[in-house]
Structure formats: C-alpha cells, structure tokens
Amino acid sequence: MGKVYSNLRVFVVTFIWFLLTHFSAPVLGQSLKIQGNVIENVDEAGLGFASVSLIGLPDSVTVNTQLTNEKGLYEFSNVKPGKYFITASFLGFENGSSTSFEIFSEDLTVLTLKLVSSTNNLKELTVKGNKPLLERKIDRMVFNLSNSIFAKGSDLIQALALVPMLKLEEGVISIIGKGGVSVMINDKMLLLRGSELVNYLKTLRSDDIEKIEIITTPPAKYEAQGNGGLINIILKKNQSLGWRGSVGTFYSQNNRPSYANNLALYYRSRKLSSSLTFNQSNYGSIIKESFNITGRPSEIISDERRLGTSPGLQTGASVDYALDKRNNIGLIYNISDNKSNTTFNNSYRFVTDNRIDSVLNTTGKFSRPLFTQTLNIYHDLKLDSTGKKLSSSVNFFMNKPEMKNNFISESENTYSSVRNNNISKYHIWSVQSDLILPYHWAKIETGIKLANFNNNANIEYYTYSDEGFLLDKTRSNEFNYTESNIASYFSMESELSKKWVAKAGLRYEYTLMDGYSPTLNQRNKRHYGALFPTAYIVYKASNNHVFSLNYSRRINRPSLNSLNPFAYYTNIYTYAVGNPLLLPSYSNNVELNYLYKGMFSCTVFTQHTSDIISNLTTVNGPDLITSRGNFLTQDNIGTYLSFNRSFYKWWDNSVYVSFFYASPKSKIAAISTPGGTSASFSINNSFNATSLLSFYLNYNQNLPSTDRNVYTYGQRSFRIGARIKLLQNNLIISPGYFLGTVNKYDMHYSDFVQSTRTDYNYNTFTLTMNYSFGRSKVSGNNKDIRFDEKRRAQ
C-alpha cells in the first residue's frame, strides 16, 4: 500500500506542475465565427452589398469590414473570444448597430440586422437569433426550446416531454436506451433526485430557458461514473436588475390524491445574484403487486397491496458575489426532509401440484425518513480577457436514510413479530479545480478532483417474545465503509476546417476502498485505477447535413448500500443481501449521429458492458433470497430516430422511434440469458388555439422487449391536456389527464421464472397552476457545480 500512495503522490505532483506550467502559456484566442444577414425592415428582403463592420470593445476598434453577398449574408471568420458589436450601412437606409455581445466557445453566432429606410423615422435596430429546433455540437445534441411554440408558458417538466431522446416515468428522467441521467442548470449539477428533482424543475418556466442539451457521451471533465448521460438546461442570459418570483401548486388524483406547492424568489444587483426556493409536497399511492415463481416442483405466489404517503419539505438558497471584474465567489445550500410511509398486506402462498401447501400472511409498516444536506462553496478567477479561467470548489453532502420495517408474519404454524431497521449515515466531500485554456488552434480544459465517501450502516433485527422485542444478533450487524477517489482529466477541442471539428479527452480515476464489518470481524480492501478516453468528430457537409461520431469508456461502481453483506428482511422468508466483493462494471460506447435540417436526427449506437452488477434470486426451501454479483456481460446495438417540425404557426409535431438488440452472457448457470430486441415509439402533438389557449395530445408505446435476463411486456400511455394563460401571461393553468397500463416483466433463471406485475393505477387527473411576479428577466445563481458522487448514497 505504501507503494500505491507513493505513486499517487508522484501523480498528483506531476499533474499540479502541468497545471501551473499552463498558466504562463500564451493565449492567442480561440478561432470563432460570426455570421448572419442584413435585411430591410419592410419586406425583410436581403440587402446585397451592404457594408458590415465588426467592432471590438472596449476600445471600439474596427476588427474587420466586409460587404454582404447578393443575398445579404455576411461572415466574420477567425474571431477571437471577446466583446463586440456590429454596424451596418446601406445607401438609402439609416445606419444601424447591434447591441454589444460576448462570444467565448460557441462555434457559430448568427445575427440578423434589420435596417430601416431613411424615409422612416424609426431608428431602432432589431437583432434576433435564427436557429433551427435541433443543432449538433461537438459533444451534444441541442434542442432550442425557445423556438418551440408549445414550450412557451409551461413549466420545465412539461417542456422536457418535447425534447428528443428524453422520457419521464415514475419521477425518473432518462435518456432512451441509457437509463437515469443527471440534470444540470447552466453546467451546474443539480444534487436532487426523484420527487425532489421534479418539484424543483416545476419552479422553472420554459420562457426562461434558451435550450436543452442532451449529452449522451459526457466529455472528460465530467465523472466517468454511470452510463446514463447528462441533460444540461441553459437559461436565457439577461442582466435585468431587481427581483422576481413565482408561486405554484400541483394537484393529481388517481386512487389517492397528491399535491405539491413551490415558491421561488430571485434577486439580482450589479454584483450580487441570489435565489431562494421552497417546496412542500405530499404524494399518495395505492400499489398492487403480485409475483409468481414457476417452473419448480413447489411454486410461490405472492400478492401485496401497499398504501403509501410521502410528505416532504425542501428548501435551497444560493448566493453569487462579484468581488471585482475577475473574481466571483459564492455558495449553494440545499436541505430536505422527506418521509416515505407505507402500510402493506402480503399473502405468500406455497403451491405443489396446483394445491396450496401453506399460506404466510404478513402485515406491516415500512417507513423511510430521509434527511439530506448539501453545501457547495466556490471561487471563479478570470485570468485574462480571452476566456482563460480557473474555477475551484468544495462540496459537502450528508444523508441519513433510516429504513424501518415493522411486520407480523403468521401462518398455521408460525407467528413472528419483527422490527427490522437499516440505518445509514453517509458523509461525502469533494474538492475540485478546473482550468480553461483557449488558444487560437484549440480549446484546452484540464482539472483535478478529490472525493471521499464514508458510510456507517447498522442493521438491527428484533423479534418479539414474552420479554418484549429482543435483538437477534445473528441477523444484525454493523458495517463501516470508506472510499477515496482521485481524478484528473485533459481534453482538447479544435476546428480542423470549416467542415470538420474534433475533440478528444482522457480522464484518470483512482479508487481506494475499505469495508469493515465489526460483527464478522471481516475487512475487505481494494484499490484500482483506470483510464477513461472520450473522442468526438463532427463533419458539417452543408447547413442541411451534419454527421458526428463519438466514443467513450465509462464505469459503474456499486452503490454504497449494496456492499453491506448482511440481510434486510421484508418478511420472515424474503430478504436481500449485499456483497462486499462487488466490482465496478465497465462499458465501451460508440455512437454515429446524423442531423438533417435541424428537424430529423438518426443515432446508431453500440455498447459493450462487462461485469454488470445484477440481482440473483434463489429459492432455498421457503426462503426467497436476492443477492448481487457481477454476473453478466452484454452487447447492445440499436438506433434512435426523431422528427420535430412546426406545421403552420399553430401546430408542433414530434415523432420518436427507438430500437435495440441485446446479447447478454451470464457467468453463472443460474441466470438464463436469451437476449432479444426492444422497441418503442411516441407521437407528440401540440396545438395553439389562440395566443392564450393551447392543447397537447401525446401517445407512447413500448413494445415487448428483452434486456439481460428480463423480459418486459408491452406498455402504452396516453396524455391529453391544455394550457391557459391569464393576467398578462403571468398566471398559467394546466389541466391534464394521463392513462397508462400496468408494468409486467419476467426474470429468467435456469430452473424457474419470476413473474412480477405492478399496478400503479396510472389513470390520473392533474392540475397545475403557476403565478409569476416581479421583473420577468431576473435570474439567480447559475454557477457550474459538479458533485456526482452523492448519486451513490441514495
């Protein structure tokens, strides 16, 4: 181990030296483009051979002057990052100039200048963006939400339904074929999950959002953990001073009512940006679930009904302060207190030759209080005027989930009253530093990050006797786990020509882990390091045809709770055990993308994943045991198609189709891996009846599919709703109705099949109301914070 730490010290010192040496590197500026057109104000025809000048600020020096072509188009190439404005003149028209603007890393900025005839008294110049609905950047797909007619006036959750490749089910936002994703706001990672994330996103209005970036292959600057991808929500840039706010409420009704309320306040001055958010919710549910184990001489049939409530409170605050023109400091703090309370009734039947041998009935109450706190402190330093920047941050996270399952199991010959508690205390901290170095030939990003995990878990199993509840030490344990991660990265992006752009990155992550069970007097130590390359190339054949190819290697580490070797019981015969010897799984991913006219996209992907962490169900007499292991390897290949277009000015339409084939292999004979296909499609339509009233009609169909050893039956869903704008568009009322089908799947093992059917009662009526007040263009803190480690402590 001493040699390992010695190597780590050498690595860290070498990397810090590399960062410091780059501070003194000459910065010549990244090569950018500014292009657009000049039109007249009457019929918006292009003004050919108009004079256009690019003026640099703050000195008002003319950088370049040129004439537009016969169609009124202009283009300034090899522009360095900085602040500029554009002037335009043409005989018979008033001279005009745009407002000032800044460009940093965008490869294309489009400005349309409208000149007013000299016979007209109007003297204002209109500057407007002209972007397609979909764009392909070097490492992401961009959905320009501000160009969607239906997105206006909705909350962000409603707007996400319009974005290609995204889906929202059971409070989980995911990329099709990728699973759950992390969500960022202006590159700032949101440290929220599930209902907390949904409640927060409902406080954001689509009118404040410029675009949504779908990052299926995260670049080297982001954690290599997970394979779900990223969603980056870019807010509109504005400098309005003052305050604004919004208050909203949400109500839904199926078999039980649910509601949520939110309040958001934002304040901005010349040096200070701040925000305060508050969410209160209570979700109710009645879930019916059954599972059967068939194929063995003795079959097991289980039926369960769960009645649940999930009250929660969340609040967050952020402050960003500009010390001077070069230095910004700030903090972001979030705290939440959520509870999940469920009462359940379960019937557990043992059947042989179609005859019931015995019945075990279990009634109980499951509770899961969850208290979390997150604190981010950061500092940004602008090293010069060309975009050179150093960002540093410290992150803290604390999570105290307490799962308590009190149940009574009884049969003809058995009676047991049990209290089973699983109490964990997670503490995570990280320190990171990121450096951006723009050159005329490339943009370089590099950084380092240190993270530490600590979890103290205690499983307690109490059984009732004449003396009261007594601790069963054979079914109880303590488990302490620590993990340290050291990561560094380097990436480079370059415009090779007007048609070719390339980017490559390399990330190194080194992990030290130590799990100790005082109960067993057992310790497991492990350390490992790995390189995670990423590569991208984009070819722009024309304005209508864009091709891209990317590659990435990813890692999926086990959750902290899954490493605890002891059992957690749901009844006296059913329990799940962790595995302290779990290894991370690795995946290699390749994607080929094509984009046509910003409205049709096609993605073909392939993926190879090894050492997949999978569940194994075994039957030992009456016991049903779920364990975890690195049992599977799988190859996937598939495609995703999307079509988005506005017909007329009142109809938005989008169609999405996905298909993939999975070929899994099992390391153990107990898991059957037949492999198979998966396919789905969705059709979304939105209609603007008037400027104040709009409707939407969405349909989604998942065809039967096979993934790993799981066969999932087909599902479909249907949504219909409306949006009403009142009080000068400040009050938005959105009624809706959702209709869905039950979840059904089969898990295949060598000697039996476990079939599960879950009815969430998807027939749901919803009503959302949101009222905005104050200045509409005030934004809060948009700081870039990345703290992905907390995802493993949920």
SVG drawing of the C-alpha trace seen along z (x, -y; Angstrom):
<svg xmlns="http://www.w3.org/2000/svg" viewBox="-59 -60 65 92">
<polyline fill="none" stroke="black" stroke-width="0.4" points="0.0,0.0 2.9,-2.3 4.0,-2.0 0.5,-2.8 0.4,-6.1 3.9,-6.9 2.7,-6.6 -0.3,-8.7 1.9,-11.5 4.0,-11.4 0.9,-11.5 -0.6,-14.5 2.6,-16.5 3.1,-15.9 -0.4,-17.0 -0.2,-20.1 3.1,-21.0 1.3,-20.6 -1.5,-23.0 1.0,-25.6 3.1,-25.5 0.0,-26.2 -0.8,-29.4 2.1,-31.1 1.2,-29.8 0.4,-32.5 -3.2,-32.8 -3.9,-33.7 -7.7,-33.3 -9.9,-30.6 -11.0,-30.8 -14.7,-31.6 -17.3,-32.7 -19.9,-35.4 -22.3,-35.2 -25.7,-36.5 -27.5,-38.7 -28.7,-42.2 -32.4,-42.8 -34.7,-45.7 -37.5,-46.4 -40.4,-46.4 -40.4,-43.0 -37.3,-41.6 -35.5,-41.1 -31.8,-40.7 -29.7,-43.8 -26.9,-42.8 -23.5,-44.6 -24.3,-46.4 -21.2,-47.4 -20.9,-45.5 -18.2,-46.1 -17.2,-44.1 -16.2,-46.5 -14.2,-45.3 -14.9,-46.5 -14.0,-48.3 -11.8,-50.3 -14.3,-50.4 -11.6,-49.3 -12.8,-48.1 -11.7,-44.4 -13.0,-43.7 -15.2,-45.2 -16.8,-43.5 -19.7,-43.6 -22.7,-41.3 -23.2,-39.0 -26.1,-39.3 -28.4,-37.7 -27.4,-40.0 -25.3,-37.3 -22.0,-38.1 -19.5,-36.1 -16.5,-37.1 -14.0,-34.2 -11.1,-33.7 -12.7,-35.9 -11.1,-35.8 -13.3,-35.4 -14.3,-38.8 -16.9,-41.5 -18.1,-43.1 -20.9,-44.9 -21.8,-45.1 -22.6,-48.1 -24.3,-48.0 -24.9,-50.7 -26.5,-50.8 -27.4,-53.6 -30.9,-54.9 -31.1,-53.4 -30.4,-54.6 -27.0,-53.4 -27.6,-50.8 -25.6,-48.9 -26.4,-45.9 -26.3,-45.8 -23.0,-44.6 -22.5,-40.8 -19.8,-38.4 -18.6,-35.2 -16.5,-32.6 -16.7,-29.0 -19.7,-28.9 -18.6,-27.8 -21.3,-29.9 -23.2,-33.1 -26.0,-34.2 -27.1,-37.8 -29.8,-39.2 -29.6,-43.0 -32.8,-44.9 -32.1,-48.3 -34.8,-51.0 -35.4,-53.1 -34.1,-56.7 -37.7,-57.9 -38.8,-56.2 -38.5,-57.9 -37.8,-54.6 -34.1,-54.4 -34.0,-51.2 -32.1,-48.1 -33.5,-44.6 -31.1,-41.8 -32.6,-38.3 -31.3,-34.8 -32.1,-32.4 -31.5,-28.8 -33.1,-25.5 -35.0,-23.5 -32.2,-20.9 -28.4,-21.5 -25.4,-19.2 -22.5,-20.4 -19.2,-18.6 -20.3,-16.5 -24.0,-17.0 -27.4,-17.5 -29.0,-20.9 -32.8,-21.4 -33.6,-25.1 -36.6,-25.2 -37.2,-28.9 -38.1,-28.0 -40.9,-25.6 -44.3,-27.2 -45.8,-24.9 -43.0,-25.3 -43.9,-28.9 -45.7,-29.3 -45.1,-25.8 -43.0,-24.6 -39.8,-22.7 -41.3,-19.2 -43.9,-19.8 -41.2,-21.2 -39.0,-18.1 -41.7,-16.0 -40.9,-17.8 -37.1,-17.0 -35.9,-14.2 -34.5,-11.1 -35.8,-12.1 -38.6,-10.4 -40.1,-10.9 -41.5,-7.9 -42.2,-7.5 -40.3,-10.7 -37.1,-9.5 -35.8,-11.5 -33.8,-9.3 -32.3,-9.2 -33.9,-6.3 -31.5,-3.4 -29.4,-5.0 -31.4,-4.9 -31.5,-7.6 -29.5,-10.8 -28.0,-13.7 -29.5,-17.1 -27.5,-20.4 -28.6,-24.0 -26.1,-26.1 -23.5,-23.3 -24.3,-23.3 -25.2,-19.8 -28.5,-19.6 -27.9,-17.5 -31.5,-16.3 -33.3,-13.0 -36.8,-11.7 -39.6,-13.8 -37.2,-16.5 -35.9,-17.0 -39.3,-17.1 -40.6,-19.6 -37.6,-21.9 -37.9,-21.7 -41.5,-22.8 -40.4,-26.1 -38.6,-26.9 -40.6,-28.3 -39.8,-27.4 -39.9,-31.1 -36.7,-31.4 -34.9,-28.6 -32.9,-29.1 -32.1,-25.5 -31.7,-22.0 -28.5,-20.0 -28.7,-16.2 -25.2,-14.7 -25.3,-11.0 -21.5,-10.8 -20.2,-13.1 -16.8,-14.6 -13.7,-14.1 -14.4,-16.9 -17.4,-15.0 -17.3,-11.9 -16.9,-8.6 -19.4,-7.1 -22.6,-5.8 -23.8,-5.3 -27.0,-7.4 -25.7,-10.6 -26.4,-14.2 -29.0,-16.9 -27.8,-20.5 -30.5,-23.2 -29.3,-26.6 -31.2,-29.6 -31.6,-32.8 -28.9,-35.3 -30.2,-38.6 -28.9,-41.4 -32.1,-42.9 -31.7,-44.1 -34.2,-43.7 -36.2,-40.8 -38.8,-38.3 -40.6,-35.3 -43.1,-32.6 -45.5,-30.5 -47.1,-27.3 -49.3,-24.4 -49.8,-20.9 -52.6,-18.5 -53.2,-15.0 -55.9,-12.4 -55.9,-8.7 -56.8,-6.2 -55.3,-8.7 -54.7,-12.5 -51.2,-14.0 -50.2,-17.7 -47.1,-19.9 -46.5,-23.6 -43.5,-25.7 -42.1,-29.2 -39.1,-30.7 -37.5,-34.1 -34.7,-35.6 -32.7,-38.8 -30.0,-40.4 -27.9,-43.6 -24.8,-44.6 -22.6,-42.4 -25.0,-40.0 -27.1,-37.2 -29.2,-35.1 -32.1,-32.7 -34.3,-31.1 -36.6,-28.1 -39.1,-26.2 -41.0,-23.1 -43.7,-21.2 -45.3,-18.0 -47.3,-15.0 -47.7,-12.1 -50.2,-9.4 -50.4,-6.0 -52.1,-2.6 -49.9,0.0 -51.0,3.6 -48.2,6.0 -48.0,9.8 -45.2,12.1 -45.1,15.8 -42.2,18.2 -43.0,21.0 -41.1,23.9 -40.1,25.6 -41.9,28.5 -43.0,26.1 -44.3,22.7 -44.6,19.5 -47.4,17.0 -47.4,13.6 -50.0,10.8 -49.3,7.5 -51.2,4.2 -49.3,1.1 -50.8,-2.1 -48.3,-4.9 -47.8,-8.6 -44.6,-10.6 -44.6,-14.0 -41.6,-16.2 -40.0,-19.6 -37.1,-21.0 -35.5,-24.5 -32.5,-25.8 -30.5,-29.1 -27.7,-30.4 -25.6,-33.5 -23.0,-34.6 -21.0,-37.8 -18.6,-39.5 -15.6,-40.8 -14.3,-42.6 -14.2,-42.1 -12.0,-38.9 -13.2,-37.2 -16.5,-35.6 -17.3,-33.7 -20.5,-32.0 -22.3,-29.2 -25.2,-26.9 -27.0,-25.2 -29.9,-22.7 -31.7,-20.9 -34.5,-18.4 -36.6,-16.4 -38.6,-13.7 -40.5,-10.7 -41.9,-7.6 -44.6,-5.8 -46.2,-2.6 -48.5,-0.1 -48.7,3.3 -50.6,6.6 -49.0,9.6 -50.2,13.1 -47.4,15.6 -48.7,19.0 -46.7,22.2 -48.2,24.4 -47.4,28.0 -49.2,29.8 -51.8,27.0 -52.5,27.5 -51.8,24.9 -49.4,26.4 -49.3,23.3 -50.1,19.6 -48.0,16.9 -49.8,13.6 -47.7,10.6 -48.9,7.1 -46.6,4.3 -45.5,0.7 -42.4,-0.5 -41.0,-4.0 -38.0,-5.7 -37.2,-9.1 -34.6,-10.8 -32.7,-13.9 -30.1,-15.4 -27.9,-18.5 -25.6,-19.7 -23.2,-22.7 -21.2,-24.0 -18.6,-26.7 -16.8,-28.0 -14.5,-30.6 -14.0,-31.7 -11.0,-33.5 -10.9,-35.1 -7.2,-35.0 -7.4,-37.3 -9.9,-38.8 -9.6,-35.9 -11.7,-33.4 -8.8,-31.8 -10.4,-30.8 -9.7,-28.9 -12.6,-27.5 -12.3,-25.9 -15.0,-24.4 -15.5,-22.4 -18.6,-20.2 -20.2,-18.6 -23.0,-16.1 -24.8,-14.4 -27.5,-11.8 -29.3,-9.9 -31.7,-7.3 -33.4,-5.2 -35.4,-2.3 -37.7,-0.8 -39.8,2.3 -42.1,3.5 -44.1,6.5 -46.1,9.5 -45.9,12.8 -48.2,15.6 -49.3,18.9 -51.0,22.0 -47.8,23.0 -45.9,19.7 -46.2,16.4 -43.4,13.8 -43.4,10.1 -40.3,8.4 -38.7,5.0 -36.0,4.7 -34.1,1.4 -31.4,0.3 -29.9,-2.9 -27.1,-4.6 -25.1,-7.7 -23.4,-9.0 -20.8,-11.7 -19.3,-12.8 -16.9,-15.6 -15.0,-16.6 -12.5,-19.3 -12.1,-20.1 -10.3,-22.6 -10.9,-23.2 -8.8,-25.3 -10.0,-26.5 -7.2,-27.5 -8.4,-28.8 -5.8,-29.0 -6.2,-30.1 -5.7,-26.5 -7.6,-24.6 -9.6,-24.9 -8.0,-23.0 -9.7,-22.0 -8.0,-20.3 -8.6,-19.7 -8.3,-17.6 -10.8,-16.3 -10.6,-14.5 -13.6,-12.9 -14.1,-10.9 -17.1,-8.7 -18.0,-7.4 -20.9,-5.3 -21.7,-3.8 -24.6,-1.3 -26.3,0.6 -28.9,3.4 -30.9,4.4 -33.3,7.4 -35.6,7.6 -38.1,10.4 -40.9,10.3 -41.1,12.6 -42.6,12.7 -39.8,10.3 -40.6,7.8 -38.6,7.1 -35.1,8.7 -32.2,8.1 -31.3,11.1 -27.5,10.8 -27.3,13.5 -29.4,11.3 -27.9,7.9 -24.7,6.3 -22.6,3.1 -20.8,2.2 -18.4,-0.7 -17.3,-1.7 -14.8,-4.4 -13.8,-5.2 -11.5,-7.8 -11.4,-8.8 -8.7,-10.8 -9.4,-12.0 -7.8,-14.2 -8.6,-15.0 -7.4,-16.7 -9.4,-17.5 -8.7,-19.4 -11.2,-20.7 -10.2,-22.1 -11.8,-23.3 -9.9,-21.5 -11.6,-23.3 -14.9,-24.9 -16.5,-21.5 -14.6,-19.4 -14.4,-19.8 -12.7,-17.3 -12.5,-16.8 -10.6,-14.3 -10.2,-13.8 -8.7,-11.5 -9.8,-11.1 -8.0,-9.0 -9.7,-7.9 -8.1,-6.0 -10.2,-4.4 -9.2,-3.2 -11.9,-1.4 -12.2,0.2 -15.2,2.1 -15.2,3.4 -17.8,5.5 -17.2,5.5 -19.9,8.1 -18.0,10.6 -14.5,9.1 -14.1,9.0 -12.3,6.4 -12.2,6.0 -9.7,3.6 -9.3,2.9 -7.7,0.3 -7.9,-0.2 -7.3,-2.8 -8.5,-3.2 -8.3,-5.5 -11.5,-6.8 -11.0,-8.2 -13.5,-10.1 -13.4,-11.2 -15.7,-13.1 -15.6,-14.3 -18.3,-16.3 -18.5,-16.7 -20.8,-19.5 -21.3,-18.6 -23.7,-21.6 -26.2,-23.6 -28.6,-20.7 -26.5,-17.7 -24.4,-17.1 -22.6,-13.9 -20.9,-13.0 -19.1,-10.1 -18.1,-9.7 -16.6,-7.1 -16.4,-6.8 -15.5,-4.4 -17.5,-4.5 -17.6,-2.9 -20.5,-1.9 -19.4,-1.5 -21.7,0.3 -24.0,-1.7 -22.7,-2.1 -25.6,-0.2 -25.2,2.8 -21.8,3.5 -23.2,4.4 -23.0,8.2 -25.9,8.7 -29.6,9.3 -32.5,6.9 -35.9,8.7 -39.4,7.8 -40.9,10.9 -39.5,13.9 -38.8,15.8 -37.9,13.0 -34.7,10.9 -31.9,9.2 -28.2,9.4 -25.3,7.2 -21.9,8.2 -18.7,6.5 -16.8,8.1 -18.8,6.3 -16.6,5.0 -17.4,2.0 -18.6,2.7 -17.1,1.0 -18.7,0.1 -17.4,-1.0 -19.8,-3.1 -19.8,-4.2 -22.4,-6.5 -22.9,-7.6 -25.3,-10.6 -26.9,-12.3 -28.9,-15.5 -31.0,-16.8 -32.2,-20.4 -32.4,-20.6 -35.6,-18.6 -34.7,-15.0 -32.0,-13.1 -30.8,-9.5 -28.5,-7.8 -26.9,-4.4 -25.2,-3.1 -23.3,-0.1 -22.3,0.8 -20.2,3.5 -20.6,3.8 -18.6,6.2 -19.1,7.3 -22.6,6.0 -23.9,5.8 -27.1,8.0 -29.6,9.4 -29.8,13.2 -32.9,14.7 -32.6,18.1 -35.1,20.3 -34.0,22.3 -36.9,24.1 -39.4,21.4 -36.7,18.7 -36.6,16.3 -33.2,14.7 -32.0,11.8 -28.2,11.3 -26.0,9.2 -22.9,10.1 -21.0,9.2 -22.8,11.9 -23.4,10.6 -21.7,9.2 -23.8,7.7 -23.5,6.3 -26.1,3.8 -26.7,2.3 -29.6,0.0 -30.9,-3.1 -32.9,-6.1 -34.9,-8.3 -36.5,-11.7 -38.6,-14.1 -39.5,-17.5 -41.4,-20.1 -43.7,-23.0 -46.6,-22.9 -48.0,-26.3 -47.8,-28.6 -50.1,-26.7 -49.0,-23.0 -45.9,-21.4 -45.3,-17.7 -42.6,-15.3 -42.2,-11.6 -39.6,-9.4 -38.7,-5.8 -36.1,-3.6 -34.9,0.0 -32.1,2.0 -30.9,5.6 -29.3,7.0 -27.0,10.0 -26.2,10.9 -23.9,13.6 -24.0,15.0 -21.0,16.1 -23.2,18.5 -25.6,21.2 -28.4,20.0 -29.2,16.9 -30.7,17.6 -29.8,15.0 -31.9,15.5 -31.2,12.0 -33.7,10.2 -35.0,6.9 -36.6,3.7 -38.6,1.1 -40.7,-1.9 -42.3,-4.9 -44.0,-8.1 -46.1,-10.8 -46.5,-14.2 -48.7,-17.0 -49.4,-20.4 -51.8,-23.0 -52.1,-26.7 -55.8,-27.6 -55.2,-31.2 -52.3,-33.2 -53.9,-32.3 -55.0,-28.7 -53.2,-25.6 -53.6,-21.8 -51.4,-18.8 -52.0,-15.2 -49.3,-12.6 -49.1,-8.8 -46.3,-6.4 -45.9,-2.7 -43.2,-0.4 -43.2,3.0 -42.3,6.2 -38.6,6.3 -35.7,8.4 -32.8,7.0 -30.2,9.1 -32.4,11.9 -35.5,9.7 -38.5,9.9 -40.7,6.8 -44.3,6.9 -45.6,4.1 -46.8,0.8 -48.6,-2.2 -49.6,-5.6 -51.7,-8.5 -51.7,-12.1 -54.1,-14.9 -54.1,-18.4 -54.4,-22.1 -52.7,-25.3 -54.4,-28.6 -52.6,-31.9 -54.2,-34.7 -53.3,-38.0 -50.9,-39.1 -49.4,-35.6 -48.3,-35.7 -50.9,-33.0 -50.6,-29.7 -53.3,-27.0 -52.7,-23.5 -55.2,-20.7 -54.3,-17.2 -55.2,-13.5 -52.8,-10.6 -53.8,-7.0 -51.3,-4.1 -51.0,-0.3 -49.6,1.9 -45.9,2.9 -45.2,6.6 -41.9,8.4 -40.4,11.9 -36.9,12.6 -35.5,15.9 -33.3,18.2 -32.1,21.7 -34.8,23.6 -37.6,21.1 -39.2,17.9 -40.0,15.0 -43.0,13.0 -43.9,9.6 -47.0,7.5 -47.3,4.0 -50.3,1.8 -49.5,-1.9 -53.0,-3.0 -51.8,-5.3 -55.3,-6.8 -54.5,-10.2 -56.0,-13.7 -53.6,-16.6 -54.0,-20.3 -51.0,-22.7 -51.1,-26.5 -48.2,-28.9 -48.1,-32.6 -45.1,-34.8 -44.5,-38.3 -41.7,-40.9 -39.3,-41.5 -39.5,-38.7 -35.9,-38.7 -34.1,-38.5 -32.0,-35.3 -30.5,-33.7 -27.2,-32.0 -26.1,-29.9 -22.8,-28.6 -21.2,-25.4 -21.1,-22.8 -20.4,-19.1 -20.9,-16.8 -21.9,-13.5 -20.6,-11.3 -23.8,-11.8 -25.8,-9.7 -24.3,-6.5 -25.6,-7.4 -29.4,-7.4"/>
</svg>
